[in-house]
């Protein structure tokens, strides 16, 4: 989906450069997720079990970090 690609690109350009190493590693893990799982997270149909991945998803979606 083009919209989901745009979300990832926006995160990569705006937040990734200043993210700490743990967040950068979590973002790389997000990129390795199978497409259906990533889509589920980005469309908020599923919640990641990994806190680090959940944090990155929250940042990608512009949600308040919990």
N, CA, C and O atoms as a CHARMM CRD file, in Angstrom:
* protein
*
  264
    1    1 UNK  N      0.83900  -1.18100   0.00000 PROA 1      0.00000
    2    1 UNK  CA     0.00000   0.00000   0.00000 PROA 1      0.00000
    3    1 UNK  C      0.88300   1.24400   0.00000 PROA 1      0.00000
    4    1 UNK  O      1.81200   1.37300   0.79700 PROA 1      0.00000
    5    2 UNK  N      0.58100   2.10700  -0.87100 PROA 2      0.00000
    6    2 UNK  CA     1.35500   3.34500  -1.01100 PROA 2      0.00000
    7    2 UNK  C      1.31700   4.19100   0.27000 PROA 2      0.00000
    8    2 UNK  O      2.32200   4.79400   0.64700 PROA 2      0.00000
    9    3 UNK  N      0.17100   4.23300   0.92800 PROA 3      0.00000
   10    3 UNK  CA     0.02200   5.02500   2.14100 PROA 3      0.00000
   11    3 UNK  C      0.94300   4.52400   3.24800 PROA 3      0.00000
   12    3 UNK  O      1.53600   5.31400   3.98100 PROA 3      0.00000
   13    4 UNK  N      1.05700   3.20100   3.35900 PROA 4      0.00000
   14    4 UNK  CA     1.92600   2.63500   4.38500 PROA 4      0.00000
   15    4 UNK  C      3.39300   2.91700   4.06700 PROA 4      0.00000
   16    4 UNK  O      4.18800   3.18800   4.96700 PROA 4      0.00000
   17    5 UNK  N      3.74100   2.85100   2.80400 PROA 5      0.00000
   18    5 UNK  CA     5.10100   3.21400   2.39400 PROA 5      0.00000
   19    5 UNK  C      5.40000   4.65900   2.77800 PROA 5      0.00000
   20    5 UNK  O      6.49500   4.96400   3.24900 PROA 5      0.00000
   21    6 UNK  N      4.44000   5.53800   2.57900 PROA 6      0.00000
   22    6 UNK  CA     4.61800   6.94800   2.91800 PROA 6      0.00000
   23    6 UNK  C      4.86100   7.13000   4.41400 PROA 6      0.00000
   24    6 UNK  O      5.68300   7.95400   4.81500 PROA 6      0.00000
   25    7 UNK  N      4.15100   6.36500   5.23600 PROA 7      0.00000
   26    7 UNK  CA     4.36200   6.43300   6.68600 PROA 7      0.00000
   27    7 UNK  C      5.78900   6.03700   7.04300 PROA 7      0.00000
   28    7 UNK  O      6.44500   6.70500   7.84400 PROA 7      0.00000
   29    8 UNK  N      6.26300   4.95800   6.45000 PROA 8      0.00000
   30    8 UNK  CA     7.61400   4.48000   6.73800 PROA 8      0.00000
   31    8 UNK  C      8.66300   5.47300   6.25600 PROA 8      0.00000
   32    8 UNK  O      9.64600   5.72600   6.95300 PROA 8      0.00000
   33    9 UNK  N      8.46100   6.03100   5.08000 PROA 9      0.00000
   34    9 UNK  CA     9.41500   7.00600   4.53800 PROA 9      0.00000
   35    9 UNK  C      9.43900   8.26100   5.40500 PROA 9      0.00000
   36    9 UNK  O     10.50600   8.80800   5.68200 PROA 9      0.00000
   37   10 UNK  N      8.27400   8.71300   5.82800 PROA 10     0.00000
   38   10 UNK  CA     8.21800   9.90100   6.68900 PROA 10     0.00000
   39   10 UNK  C      8.99600   9.65700   7.98400 PROA 10     0.00000
   40   10 UNK  O      9.77900  10.51000   8.40500 PROA 10     0.00000
   41   11 UNK  N      8.78700   8.50300   8.61500 PROA 11     0.00000
   42   11 UNK  CA     9.53000   8.17000   9.83400 PROA 11     0.00000
   43   11 UNK  C     11.02700   8.14900   9.54600 PROA 11     0.00000
   44   11 UNK  O     11.82000   8.72000  10.29500 PROA 11     0.00000
   45   12 UNK  N     11.40000   7.50000   8.47700 PROA 12     0.00000
   46   12 UNK  CA    12.80900   7.36200   8.12600 PROA 12     0.00000
   47   12 UNK  C     13.46800   8.72600   7.92900 PROA 12     0.00000
   48   12 UNK  O     14.60000   8.93700   8.36400 PROA 12     0.00000
   49   13 UNK  N     12.77600   9.63700   7.28700 PROA 13     0.00000
   50   13 UNK  CA    13.35200  10.95500   7.01200 PROA 13     0.00000
   51   13 UNK  C     13.29400  11.89300   8.21700 PROA 13     0.00000
   52   13 UNK  O     14.19800  12.70500   8.41600 PROA 13     0.00000
   53   14 UNK  N     12.23300  11.78300   9.02300 PROA 14     0.00000
   54   14 UNK  CA    12.05200  12.76900  10.08400 PROA 14     0.00000
   55   14 UNK  C     12.58500  12.32900  11.44800 PROA 14     0.00000
   56   14 UNK  O     13.11200  13.15600  12.19300 PROA 14     0.00000
   57   15 UNK  N     12.46100  11.06500  11.78200 PROA 15     0.00000
   58   15 UNK  CA    12.82800  10.64100  13.13100 PROA 15     0.00000
   59   15 UNK  C     14.07400   9.75600  13.18100 PROA 15     0.00000
   60   15 UNK  O     14.88500   9.87500  14.10000 PROA 15     0.00000
   61   16 UNK  N     14.22300   8.89400  12.22100 PROA 16     0.00000
   62   16 UNK  CA    15.30800   7.90800  12.25100 PROA 16     0.00000
   63   16 UNK  C     16.68500   8.53000  12.45900 PROA 16     0.00000
   64   16 UNK  O     17.46400   7.99900  13.25100 PROA 16     0.00000
   65   17 UNK  N     17.02600   9.64100  11.77800 PROA 17     0.00000
   66   17 UNK  CA    18.38200  10.18700  11.94500 PROA 17     0.00000
   67   17 UNK  C     18.72600  10.55300  13.39100 PROA 17     0.00000
   68   17 UNK  O     19.88800  10.46200  13.78700 PROA 17     0.00000
   69   18 UNK  N     17.74000  10.96100  14.17700 PROA 18     0.00000
   70   18 UNK  CA    18.01400  11.36700  15.56000 PROA 18     0.00000
   71   18 UNK  C     17.64600  10.29200  16.58600 PROA 18     0.00000
   72   18 UNK  O     17.80900  10.50000  17.78900 PROA 18     0.00000
   73   19 UNK  N     17.15700   9.15500  16.11900 PROA 19     0.00000
   74   19 UNK  CA    16.77300   8.06800  17.02900 PROA 19     0.00000
   75   19 UNK  C     18.01400   7.45700  17.67200 PROA 19     0.00000
   76   19 UNK  O     19.10500   7.47900  17.10200 PROA 19     0.00000
   77   20 UNK  N     17.82000   6.91000  18.87700 PROA 20     0.00000
   78   20 UNK  CA    18.93900   6.22700  19.52100 PROA 20     0.00000
   79   20 UNK  C     19.14500   4.86000  18.86900 PROA 20     0.00000
   80   20 UNK  O     18.32700   4.41800  18.06200 PROA 20     0.00000
   81   21 UNK  N     20.22500   4.20800  19.21900 PROA 21     0.00000
   82   21 UNK  CA    20.57500   2.93600  18.58100 PROA 21     0.00000
   83   21 UNK  C     19.51200   1.86500  18.77600 PROA 21     0.00000
   84   21 UNK  O     19.25500   1.07800  17.86500 PROA 21     0.00000
   85   22 UNK  N     18.88600   1.82200  19.96100 PROA 22     0.00000
   86   22 UNK  CA    17.84000   0.82700  20.20900 PROA 22     0.00000
   87   22 UNK  C     16.63600   1.04200  19.29800 PROA 22     0.00000
   88   22 UNK  O     16.07000   0.08700  18.76400 PROA 22     0.00000
   89   23 UNK  N     16.25200   2.30300  19.12800 PROA 23     0.00000
   90   23 UNK  CA    15.11300   2.59300  18.26100 PROA 23     0.00000
   91   23 UNK  C     15.44100   2.28700  16.80300 PROA 23     0.00000
   92   23 UNK  O     14.59700   1.77800  16.06500 PROA 23     0.00000
   93   24 UNK  N     16.66900   2.59700  16.39300 PROA 24     0.00000
   94   24 UNK  CA    17.07300   2.27500  15.02700 PROA 24     0.00000
   95   24 UNK  C     17.04600   0.76700  14.79000 PROA 24     0.00000
   96   24 UNK  O     16.63200   0.30700  13.72500 PROA 24     0.00000
   97   25 UNK  N     17.49000   0.00100  15.78700 PROA 25     0.00000
   98   25 UNK  CA    17.46100  -1.45200  15.66100 PROA 25     0.00000
   99   25 UNK  C     16.01500  -1.95600  15.59100 PROA 25     0.00000
  100   25 UNK  O     15.70900  -2.88300  14.84000 PROA 25     0.00000
  101   26 UNK  N     15.13100  -1.33500  16.38100 PROA 26     0.00000
  102   26 UNK  CA    13.71700  -1.72000  16.36000 PROA 26     0.00000
  103   26 UNK  C     13.08400  -1.38300  15.00900 PROA 26     0.00000
  104   26 UNK  O     12.27300  -2.15600  14.49900 PROA 26     0.00000
  105   27 UNK  N     13.44500  -0.24200  14.42500 PROA 27     0.00000
  106   27 UNK  CA    12.91400   0.10900  13.11100 PROA 27     0.00000
  107   27 UNK  C     13.36700  -0.90400  12.06400 PROA 27     0.00000
  108   27 UNK  O     12.58900  -1.30200  11.19700 PROA 27     0.00000
  109   28 UNK  N     14.61100  -1.31100  12.14800 PROA 28     0.00000
  110   28 UNK  CA    15.09600  -2.33700  11.20800 PROA 28     0.00000
  111   28 UNK  C     14.30500  -3.62800  11.38200 PROA 28     0.00000
  112   28 UNK  O     14.00300  -4.30900  10.40300 PROA 28     0.00000
  113   29 UNK  N     13.96500  -3.96900  12.63600 PROA 29     0.00000
  114   29 UNK  CA    13.14900  -5.16000  12.89400 PROA 29     0.00000
  115   29 UNK  C     11.75700  -4.99900  12.28900 PROA 29     0.00000
  116   29 UNK  O     11.18600  -5.96100  11.77400 PROA 29     0.00000
  117   30 UNK  N     11.21300  -3.78800  12.35100 PROA 30     0.00000
  118   30 UNK  CA     9.90600  -3.51300  11.74200 PROA 30     0.00000
  119   30 UNK  C      9.96600  -3.78700  10.24400 PROA 30     0.00000
  120   30 UNK  O      9.05100  -4.38400   9.67700 PROA 30     0.00000
  121   31 UNK  N     11.04300  -3.35100   9.61000 PROA 31     0.00000
  122   31 UNK  CA    11.17900  -3.54700   8.16400 PROA 31     0.00000
  123   31 UNK  C     11.30800  -5.01700   7.78100 PROA 31     0.00000
  124   31 UNK  O     11.03100  -5.38500   6.64000 PROA 31     0.00000
  125   32 UNK  N     11.72300  -5.85600   8.71600 PROA 32     0.00000
  126   32 UNK  CA    11.87400  -7.28900   8.45700 PROA 32     0.00000
  127   32 UNK  C     10.57900  -8.07200   8.67500 PROA 32     0.00000
  128   32 UNK  O     10.51000  -9.25800   8.35500 PROA 32     0.00000
  129   33 UNK  N      9.56400  -7.42000   9.21300 PROA 33     0.00000
  130   33 UNK  CA     8.30300  -8.11300   9.48500 PROA 33     0.00000
  131   33 UNK  C      7.62900  -8.53400   8.18300 PROA 33     0.00000
  132   33 UNK  O      7.75300  -7.85000   7.16700 PROA 33     0.00000
  133   34 UNK  N      6.91800  -9.65700   8.21200 PROA 34     0.00000
  134   34 UNK  CA     6.12500 -10.03100   7.03100 PROA 34     0.00000
  135   34 UNK  C      5.07900  -8.94600   6.75000 PROA 34     0.00000
  136   34 UNK  O      4.54200  -8.33600   7.67500 PROA 34     0.00000
  137   35 UNK  N      4.80200  -8.71600   5.48200 PROA 35     0.00000
  138   35 UNK  CA     3.86900  -7.65700   5.09500 PROA 35     0.00000
  139   35 UNK  C      2.52200  -7.72100   5.81500 PROA 35     0.00000
  140   35 UNK  O      2.04900  -6.68400   6.28000 PROA 35     0.00000
  141   36 UNK  N      1.88500  -8.88300   5.92900 PROA 36     0.00000
  142   36 UNK  CA     0.58500  -8.90600   6.61500 PROA 36     0.00000
  143   36 UNK  C      0.68300  -8.45800   8.07900 PROA 36     0.00000
  144   36 UNK  O     -0.21400  -7.78700   8.58900 PROA 36     0.00000
  145   37 UNK  N      1.76600  -8.83000   8.73800 PROA 37     0.00000
  146   37 UNK  CA     1.94700  -8.43400  10.13700 PROA 37     0.00000
  147   37 UNK  C      2.19400  -6.92400  10.23400 PROA 37     0.00000
  148   37 UNK  O      1.58900  -6.24800  11.06600 PROA 37     0.00000
  149   38 UNK  N      3.07000  -6.40500   9.39700 PROA 38     0.00000
  150   38 UNK  CA     3.34700  -4.97100   9.39000 PROA 38     0.00000
  151   38 UNK  C      2.08700  -4.17900   9.07500 PROA 38     0.00000
  152   38 UNK  O      1.80800  -3.17200   9.72600 PROA 38     0.00000
  153   39 UNK  N      1.33500  -4.61800   8.09600 PROA 39     0.00000
  154   39 UNK  CA     0.07800  -3.94400   7.75700 PROA 39     0.00000
  155   39 UNK  C     -0.88300  -3.95200   8.93700 PROA 39     0.00000
  156   39 UNK  O     -1.53600  -2.94600   9.21500 PROA 39     0.00000
  157   40 UNK  N     -0.97200  -5.07400   9.62900 PROA 40     0.00000
  158   40 UNK  CA    -1.84000  -5.16600  10.80500 PROA 40     0.00000
  159   40 UNK  C     -1.45800  -4.15000  11.87200 PROA 40     0.00000
  160   40 UNK  O     -2.32800  -3.53200  12.48600 PROA 40     0.00000
  161   41 UNK  N     -0.16500  -3.97600  12.09200 PROA 41     0.00000
  162   41 UNK  CA     0.29800  -3.00000  13.08200 PROA 41     0.00000
  163   41 UNK  C      0.02300  -1.57400  12.62400 PROA 41     0.00000
  164   41 UNK  O     -0.48900  -0.76200  13.39500 PROA 41     0.00000
  165   42 UNK  N      0.36000  -1.26600  11.37300 PROA 42     0.00000
  166   42 UNK  CA     0.20200   0.09200  10.87700 PROA 42     0.00000
  167   42 UNK  C     -1.25900   0.48500  10.68500 PROA 42     0.00000
  168   42 UNK  O     -1.60000   1.66600  10.74300 PROA 42     0.00000
  169   43 UNK  N     -2.11200  -0.49300  10.45900 PROA 43     0.00000
  170   43 UNK  CA    -3.54900  -0.21800  10.34900 PROA 43     0.00000
  171   43 UNK  C     -4.25500  -0.36100  11.69000 PROA 43     0.00000
  172   43 UNK  O     -5.47800  -0.25100  11.77700 PROA 43     0.00000
  173   44 UNK  N     -3.47100  -0.60500  12.73000 PROA 44     0.00000
  174   44 UNK  CA    -3.94000  -0.73800  14.11300 PROA 44     0.00000
  175   44 UNK  C     -4.96900  -1.84900  14.28400 PROA 44     0.00000
  176   44 UNK  O     -5.91300  -1.72900  15.06500 PROA 44     0.00000
  177   45 UNK  N     -4.77000  -2.91300  13.55000 PROA 45     0.00000
  178   45 UNK  CA    -5.62200  -4.09600  13.69200 PROA 45     0.00000
  179   45 UNK  C     -4.98500  -5.11600  14.62400 PROA 45     0.00000
  180   45 UNK  O     -5.65100  -6.01800  15.13000 PROA 45     0.00000
  181   46 UNK  N     -3.68000  -4.95700  14.84200 PROA 46     0.00000
  182   46 UNK  CA    -2.91400  -5.83000  15.72800 PROA 46     0.00000
  183   46 UNK  C     -2.00400  -4.96000  16.57900 PROA 46     0.00000
  184   46 UNK  O     -1.69400  -3.82200  16.22500 PROA 46     0.00000
  185   47 UNK  N     -1.58300  -5.51800  17.71000 PROA 47     0.00000
  186   47 UNK  CA    -0.64200  -4.83200  18.58700 PROA 47     0.00000
  187   47 UNK  C      0.62100  -5.66900  18.69500 PROA 47     0.00000
  188   47 UNK  O      0.54500  -6.86100  18.99200 PROA 47     0.00000
  189   48 UNK  N      1.77000  -5.07400  18.46200 PROA 48     0.00000
  190   48 UNK  CA     3.02100  -5.83600  18.56500 PROA 48     0.00000
  191   48 UNK  C      3.25100  -6.31500  19.99500 PROA 48     0.00000
  192   48 UNK  O      2.95100  -5.59800  20.94900 PROA 48     0.00000
  193   49 UNK  N      3.77600  -7.50800  20.13900 PROA 49     0.00000
  194   49 UNK  CA     4.10500  -8.01400  21.47300 PROA 49     0.00000
  195   49 UNK  C      5.43100  -7.44900  21.96100 PROA 49     0.00000
  196   49 UNK  O      5.67200  -7.39000  23.16600 PROA 49     0.00000
  197   50 UNK  N      6.28300  -7.03600  21.05000 PROA 50     0.00000
  198   50 UNK  CA     7.57500  -6.43900  21.39200 PROA 50     0.00000
  199   50 UNK  C      7.38800  -4.95900  21.72800 PROA 50     0.00000
  200   50 UNK  O      6.84000  -4.20200  20.92700 PROA 50     0.00000
  201   51 UNK  N      7.84400  -4.55300  22.91200 PROA 51     0.00000
  202   51 UNK  CA     7.72300  -3.14700  23.30900 PROA 51     0.00000
  203   51 UNK  C      8.50800  -2.23300  22.38100 PROA 51     0.00000
  204   51 UNK  O      8.05200  -1.13400  22.06400 PROA 51     0.00000
  205   52 UNK  N      9.68200  -2.67200  21.94200 PROA 52     0.00000
  206   52 UNK  CA    10.49400  -1.81200  21.07600 PROA 52     0.00000
  207   52 UNK  C      9.81900  -1.60800  19.72000 PROA 52     0.00000
  208   52 UNK  O      9.81600  -0.50000  19.18400 PROA 52     0.00000
  209   53 UNK  N      9.25300  -2.67200  19.17300 PROA 53     0.00000
  210   53 UNK  CA     8.53600  -2.53900  17.89800 PROA 53     0.00000
  211   53 UNK  C      7.27500  -1.70600  18.09100 PROA 53     0.00000
  212   53 UNK  O      6.94100  -0.88300  17.23900 PROA 53     0.00000
  213   54 UNK  N      6.57200  -1.91200  19.20200 PROA 54     0.00000
  214   54 UNK  CA     5.37200  -1.11900  19.48500 PROA 54     0.00000
  215   54 UNK  C      5.71700   0.36500  19.56300 PROA 54     0.00000
  216   54 UNK  O      4.96500   1.20400  19.06800 PROA 54     0.00000
  217   55 UNK  N      6.84600   0.69100  20.18000 PROA 55     0.00000
  218   55 UNK  CA     7.26500   2.08400  20.27800 PROA 55     0.00000
  219   55 UNK  C      7.52200   2.69500  18.92200 PROA 55     0.00000
  220   55 UNK  O      7.12900   3.83300  18.66500 PROA 55     0.00000
  221   56 UNK  N      8.18400   1.94600  18.04600 PROA 56     0.00000
  222   56 UNK  CA     8.45300   2.45300  16.69900 PROA 56     0.00000
  223   56 UNK  C      7.14300   2.63000  15.93400 PROA 56     0.00000
  224   56 UNK  O      6.95800   3.63300  15.24500 PROA 56     0.00000
  225   57 UNK  N      6.24500   1.67300  16.05000 PROA 57     0.00000
  226   57 UNK  CA     4.94200   1.78400  15.36900 PROA 57     0.00000
  227   57 UNK  C      4.20700   3.02800  15.86100 PROA 57     0.00000
  228   57 UNK  O      3.60600   3.75000  15.06400 PROA 57     0.00000
  229   58 UNK  N      4.25000   3.28400  17.17300 PROA 58     0.00000
  230   58 UNK  CA     3.60300   4.47500  17.71400 PROA 58     0.00000
  231   58 UNK  C      4.21200   5.74100  17.11100 PROA 58     0.00000
  232   58 UNK  O      3.48800   6.67000  16.75500 PROA 58     0.00000
  233   59 UNK  N      5.52900   5.77800  16.99600 PROA 59     0.00000
  234   59 UNK  CA     6.18000   6.94300  16.39400 PROA 59     0.00000
  235   59 UNK  C      5.81400   7.07000  14.91800 PROA 59     0.00000
  236   59 UNK  O      5.55500   8.17200  14.43500 PROA 59     0.00000
  237   60 UNK  N      5.79300   5.96700  14.21400 PROA 60     0.00000
  238   60 UNK  CA     5.43800   6.00000  12.78500 PROA 60     0.00000
  239   60 UNK  C      4.03400   6.56500  12.60500 PROA 60     0.00000
  240   60 UNK  O      3.78900   7.35800  11.69500 PROA 60     0.00000
  241   61 UNK  N      3.11900   6.15700  13.46900 PROA 61     0.00000
  242   61 UNK  CA     1.73900   6.59500  13.34900 PROA 61     0.00000
  243   61 UNK  C      1.48500   7.95100  14.00100 PROA 61     0.00000
  244   61 UNK  O      0.38700   8.50000  13.90900 PROA 61     0.00000
  245   62 UNK  N      2.50900   8.48100  14.65800 PROA 62     0.00000
  246   62 UNK  CA     2.35100   9.77000  15.32500 PROA 62     0.00000
  247   62 UNK  C      1.52600   9.68700  16.59000 PROA 62     0.00000
  248   62 UNK  O      0.94300  10.67900  17.02900 PROA 62     0.00000
  249   63 UNK  N      1.47800   8.49800  17.17800 PROA 63     0.00000
  250   63 UNK  CA     0.72400   8.30200  18.41100 PROA 63     0.00000
  251   63 UNK  C      1.58600   8.67500  19.61100 PROA 63     0.00000
  252   63 UNK  O      2.81200   8.59900  19.53900 PROA 63     0.00000
  253   64 UNK  N      0.95900   9.07500  20.71100 PROA 64     0.00000
  254   64 UNK  CA     1.74300   9.32600  21.91900 PROA 64     0.00000
  255   64 UNK  C      2.41700   8.03700  22.36500 PROA 64     0.00000
  256   64 UNK  O      1.78400   6.98200  22.40500 PROA 64     0.00000
  257   65 UNK  N      3.67200   8.11900  22.69400 PROA 65     0.00000
  258   65 UNK  CA     4.43900   6.93700  23.13200 PROA 65     0.00000
  259   65 UNK  C      4.02100   6.57300  24.54000 PROA 65     0.00000
  260   65 UNK  O      4.04000   7.41800  25.43500 PROA 65     0.00000
  261   66 UNK  N      3.64000   5.30800  24.74400 PROA 66     0.00000
  262   66 UNK  CA     3.20300   4.87100  26.08400 PROA 66     0.00000
  263   66 UNK  C      4.32100   4.19900  26.82600 PROA 66     0.00000
  264   66 UNK  O      4.13600   3.76900  27.96500 PROA 66     0.00000
